[in-house]
Amino acid sequence: MAHHEGLPSLIQALINRDGRSLNQVAQAALIDVGYLWRLREGARAHPSRDVLIRLGLALRLEPEELDELLVAADYAPVTLRRL
């Protein structure tokens, strides 16, 4: 799986699982809802590591899930565990 192709679908799946609206997730992550929509749709290619970490915290991801999100965007994982 190519990293950048998988990131939008991963973001979509995590938001769907959360159950809140895109707007609610964006507010919790302190991200503009339009920007989050573009990330989810693949229209915005490379979010910053900070944006992904805020999104992960807003979605209450487990450390391994946050690592998956970061690695999908070609960032180093936050845990020392090997992926």
Secondary structure as GFF3:
##gff-version 3
##sequence-region A 1 83
A	DSSP	alpha_helix	3	18	.	.	.	ID=ss1
A	DSSP	alpha_helix	22	29	.	.	.	ID=ss2
A	DSSP	alpha_helix	33	41	.	.	.	ID=ss3
A	DSSP	alpha_helix	49	58	.	.	.	ID=ss4
A	DSSP	alpha_helix	63	72	.	.	.	ID=ss5
###
